[in-house]
Amino acid sequence: MDSRDKDSWKLTGCTIMTDAWTDKRGRGVMNLVVHSAYGVCFLGSVDYSSERKDGKYIFELVDKCIDDIGERNVVQVVTDNAKVNEKASTLLKAKRPSIFWNGCAAHCIDLMLEDIGKLPLVDQTITKAKSLTVFLYAHTRLLDLMRKFIGKDLVRSGITRFATAYLNLKSL
Protein backbone atom coordinates (compact mmCIF):
# COMPACT_ATOMS: atom_id res chain seq x y z
CA MET A 1 0.00 0.00 0.00
CA ASP A 2 1.55 3.31 -1.00
CA SER A 3 1.05 6.59 0.87
CA ARG A 4 -1.60 7.76 -1.64
CA ASP A 5 -3.76 4.76 -0.69
CA LYS A 6 -3.27 5.45 3.01
CA ASP A 7 -4.46 9.02 2.59
CA SER A 8 -7.63 8.01 0.78
CA TRP A 9 -8.40 4.96 2.92
CA LYS A 10 -10.09 5.37 6.31
CA LEU A 11 -7.93 3.18 8.54
CA THR A 12 -8.78 4.25 12.08
CA GLY A 13 -9.92 1.32 14.21
CA CYS A 14 -9.07 -1.31 11.63
CA THR A 15 -8.58 -5.05 11.69
CA ILE A 16 -5.87 -6.90 9.78
CA MET A 17 -7.02 -10.32 8.56
CA THR A 18 -5.02 -13.19 7.11
CA ASP A 19 -6.23 -16.12 5.03
CA ALA A 20 -3.75 -18.91 4.34
CA TRP A 21 -4.49 -21.68 1.85
CA THR A 22 -2.87 -24.06 -0.60
CA ASP A 23 -3.60 -23.80 -4.33
CA LYS A 24 -4.12 -26.73 -6.74
CA ARG A 25 -0.39 -26.93 -7.45
CA GLY A 26 0.50 -27.20 -3.76
CA ARG A 27 1.77 -23.64 -3.34
CA GLY A 28 1.17 -21.95 0.00
CA VAL A 29 -0.54 -18.58 -0.32
CA MET A 30 -1.49 -16.02 2.32
CA ASN A 31 -3.78 -13.10 1.62
CA LEU A 32 -3.63 -10.02 3.85
CA VAL A 33 -6.52 -7.57 4.06
CA VAL A 34 -7.48 -4.66 6.27
CA HIS A 35 -11.05 -4.02 7.37
CA SER A 36 -12.46 -0.85 8.87
CA ALA A 37 -15.88 0.74 9.22
CA TYR A 38 -15.43 2.05 5.67
CA GLY A 39 -14.86 -1.33 4.02
CA VAL A 40 -12.20 -3.87 3.16
CA CYS A 41 -8.92 -3.19 1.37
CA PHE A 42 -6.67 -5.91 -0.07
CA LEU A 43 -3.10 -5.38 1.19
CA GLY A 44 -1.35 -8.17 -0.66
CA SER A 45 -0.83 -11.83 -1.30
CA VAL A 46 2.30 -13.76 -0.38
CA ASP A 47 3.50 -17.03 -1.93
CA TYR A 48 5.18 -18.69 1.05
CA SER A 49 5.91 -22.01 -0.67
CA SER A 50 9.65 -21.64 -0.26
CA GLU A 51 9.38 -20.26 3.29
CA ARG A 52 9.04 -22.07 6.55
CA LYS A 53 5.54 -21.15 7.69
CA ASP A 54 6.10 -20.74 11.39
CA GLY A 55 4.97 -18.24 14.00
CA LYS A 56 7.93 -15.93 13.44
CA TYR A 57 7.31 -15.76 9.67
CA ILE A 58 3.60 -14.98 10.11
CA PHE A 59 4.38 -12.42 12.81
CA GLU A 60 6.82 -10.66 10.45
CA LEU A 61 4.21 -10.49 7.67
CA VAL A 62 1.53 -9.08 9.97
CA ASP A 63 3.99 -6.75 11.71
CA LYS A 64 4.99 -5.26 8.33
CA CYS A 65 1.31 -4.60 7.57
CA ILE A 66 0.94 -2.86 10.93
CA ASP A 67 3.98 -0.70 10.14
CA ASP A 68 2.51 0.17 6.72
CA ILE A 69 -0.88 1.14 8.16
CA GLY A 70 0.37 2.67 11.37
CA GLU A 71 0.12 0.99 14.76
CA ARG A 72 -2.21 3.70 16.08
CA ASN A 73 -4.78 2.69 13.44
CA VAL A 74 -4.84 -1.06 14.15
CA VAL A 75 -7.11 -2.52 16.83
CA GLN A 76 -6.78 -6.23 16.15
CA VAL A 77 -5.46 -9.03 13.97
CA VAL A 78 -7.69 -11.98 13.01
CA THR A 79 -6.27 -15.29 11.75
CA ASP A 80 -7.38 -18.90 11.65
CA ASN A 81 -6.74 -21.02 14.73
CA ALA A 82 -3.62 -22.90 13.57
CA LYS A 83 -0.84 -23.49 16.11
CA VAL A 84 1.63 -21.34 14.15
CA ASN A 85 -0.71 -18.38 14.59
CA GLU A 86 -0.65 -18.82 18.37
CA LYS A 87 3.14 -18.34 18.31
CA ALA A 88 2.73 -15.30 16.04
CA SER A 89 0.20 -13.82 18.46
CA THR A 90 2.63 -14.23 21.36
CA LEU A 91 5.31 -12.33 19.42
CA LEU A 92 2.85 -9.58 18.50
CA LYS A 93 1.60 -9.18 22.09
CA ALA A 94 5.21 -8.78 23.25
CA LYS A 95 5.97 -6.09 20.67
CA ARG A 96 2.59 -4.36 20.41
CA PRO A 97 0.55 -4.97 23.58
CA SER A 98 -2.21 -2.55 22.53
CA ILE A 99 -3.23 -4.74 19.55
CA PHE A 100 -5.49 -7.74 20.08
CA TRP A 101 -4.99 -11.04 18.22
CA ASN A 102 -8.14 -13.13 17.74
CA GLY A 103 -8.82 -16.48 16.17
CA CYS A 104 -11.47 -16.57 13.46
CA ALA A 105 -14.86 -17.53 14.92
CA ALA A 106 -16.03 -19.11 11.65
CA HIS A 107 -12.91 -21.31 11.55
CA CYS A 108 -13.48 -22.30 15.18
CA ILE A 109 -17.09 -23.29 14.49
CA ASP A 110 -16.02 -25.23 11.40
CA LEU A 111 -13.47 -27.17 13.50
CA MET A 112 -16.16 -27.97 16.09
CA LEU A 113 -18.54 -29.21 13.37
CA GLU A 114 -15.76 -31.36 11.96
CA ASP A 115 -15.21 -32.96 15.37
CA ILE A 116 -18.95 -33.55 15.80
CA GLY A 117 -18.94 -35.15 12.34
CA LYS A 118 -16.48 -37.76 13.59
CA LEU A 119 -19.06 -39.20 16.02
CA PRO A 120 -20.12 -42.57 14.53
CA LEU A 121 -23.86 -41.86 14.22
CA VAL A 122 -23.29 -38.38 12.76
CA ASP A 123 -20.60 -39.69 10.39
CA GLN A 124 -22.94 -42.42 9.09
CA THR A 125 -25.76 -39.90 8.57
CA ILE A 126 -23.51 -37.45 6.70
CA THR A 127 -22.13 -40.27 4.53
CA LYS A 128 -25.65 -41.42 3.59
CA ALA A 129 -26.75 -37.85 2.83
CA LYS A 130 -23.72 -37.30 0.58
CA SER A 131 -24.42 -40.58 -1.25
CA LEU A 132 -28.06 -39.64 -1.81
CA THR A 133 -27.08 -36.17 -3.07
CA VAL A 134 -24.47 -37.62 -5.45
CA PHE A 135 -27.02 -40.15 -6.71
CA LEU A 136 -29.66 -37.48 -7.36
CA TYR A 137 -27.26 -35.17 -9.18
CA ALA A 138 -26.03 -38.08 -11.33
CA HIS A 139 -29.54 -38.84 -12.58
CA THR A 140 -31.04 -35.85 -14.37
CA ARG A 141 -34.65 -37.14 -14.49
CA LEU A 142 -34.67 -37.81 -10.74
CA LEU A 143 -33.02 -34.45 -10.12
CA ASP A 144 -35.73 -32.75 -12.18
CA LEU A 145 -38.48 -34.53 -10.18
CA MET A 146 -36.80 -33.58 -6.91
CA ARG A 147 -36.59 -29.92 -7.97
CA LYS A 148 -40.28 -29.93 -8.98
CA PHE A 149 -41.32 -31.61 -5.73
CA ILE A 150 -39.29 -29.55 -3.22
CA GLY A 151 -38.87 -26.43 -5.35
CA LYS A 152 -35.15 -25.98 -4.77
CA ASP A 153 -31.72 -27.56 -5.12
CA LEU A 154 -29.88 -29.43 -2.41
CA VAL A 155 -26.81 -27.96 -0.76
CA ARG A 156 -23.87 -30.04 -1.93
CA SER A 157 -21.15 -30.85 0.58
CA GLY A 158 -17.90 -28.96 0.03
CA ILE A 159 -14.35 -30.06 0.59
CA THR A 160 -13.00 -26.98 2.34
CA ARG A 161 -15.74 -26.19 4.84
CA PHE A 162 -17.25 -28.91 6.99
CA ALA A 163 -20.36 -26.82 7.69
CA THR A 164 -21.62 -27.63 4.19
CA ALA A 165 -22.21 -31.24 5.30
CA TYR A 166 -24.74 -29.95 7.85
CA LEU A 167 -26.29 -27.57 5.31
CA ASN A 168 -26.67 -30.59 3.02
CA LEU A 169 -28.50 -32.47 5.79
CA LYS A 170 -30.78 -29.51 6.40
CA SER A 171 -31.62 -29.19 2.69
CA LEU A 172 -32.54 -32.89 2.55
Residue, then its C-alpha position, 0 to 999 in steps of 0.5 A: m500500500d503506497s502513501r496515496d492509498k493510506d491518505s484516501w483509505k479510512l484506517t482508524g480502528c481497523t482489523i488486519m485479517t489473514d487467510a492462508w491456503t494451498d492452491k491446486r499446485g500445492r503452493g502456499v498462499m497467504n492473503l492479507v486484508v485490512h477491514s475498517a468501518y469504511g470497508v475492506c482493502f486488499l493489502g497483498s498476497v504472499d507465496y510462502s511455498s519456499e518459506r518455513k511457515d512458522g509463528k515468526y514468519i507470520f508475525e513478520l508479515v503481519d507486523k509489516c502490515i501494521d507498520d505500513i498502516g500505522e500501529r495507532n490505526v490497528v485494533q486487532v489481527v484476526t487469523d485462523n486457529a492454527k498453532v503457528n498463529e498462536k506463536a505469532s500472536t505471542l510475538l505480537k503481544a510482546k511487541r505491540p501490547s495494545i493490539f489484540w490477536n483473535g482467532c477466526a470464529a467461523h474457523c473455530i465453528d467449522l473445527m467444532l462441526e468437523d469434530i462432531g462429524k467424527l461421532p459414529l452416528v453423525d458420520q454415518t448420517i452425513t455419509k448417507a446424505k452425501s451418497l443420496t445427493v451424489f445419486l440425485y445429481a447423477h440422474t437428471r430425471l430424478l433431479d428434475l423430479m426432486r426440484k419440482f417436488i421440493g422447489k429448490d436444489l440441495v446444498r452439496s457438501g464442500i471439501t474446504r468447509f465442513a459446515t456444508a455437510y450440515l447444510n446438506l443435511k438440512s436441505l434434505 
